[in-house]
Amino acid sequence: MSNDEVASRTVDTRAILQATVRTYVQKGYLVMSQTENTAQLTKRRKFSLFWALIFVWTLIGPVIYFLWFATRKKEMGAYVEVDRQGNVQVTTS
């Protein structure tokens, strides 16, 4: 392998790395460090209200339901009365 071929491969590797890094930078990544053939990139995570609400709903929702259910009366009742004319009156509790 001649020196020109090695130099050509080195240039190609750098070009590929630069193109790849460029696409990630366009997506919001920051280059932390870079060598001839490696790059370290980072990206801050964004807060997602959607996933926060899903999290709250799936974890806290059942707790709220349990507390609501636990504080309700344990039994439900109905009092049925029929007067002399045949009218029915139902009282529930």
Residue pairs with C-beta under 8 A, 6 or more apart in sequence:
10 36
13 36
13 37
14 36
14 37
17 34
17 36
17 37
17 38
17 39
20 39
21 31
21 34
21 39
21 41
24 41
25 31
25 41
27 43
28 43
28 44
29 41
29 42
29 43
30 41
30 42
30 43
31 39
31 40
31 41
32 40
32 41
32 42
33 39
33 40
34 40
73 93
76 92
76 93
77 92
77 93
78 90
78 91
78 92
78 93
79 90
79 91
79 92
79 93
80 88
80 89
80 90
81 88
81 89
81 90
81 91
82 88
82 89
83 89
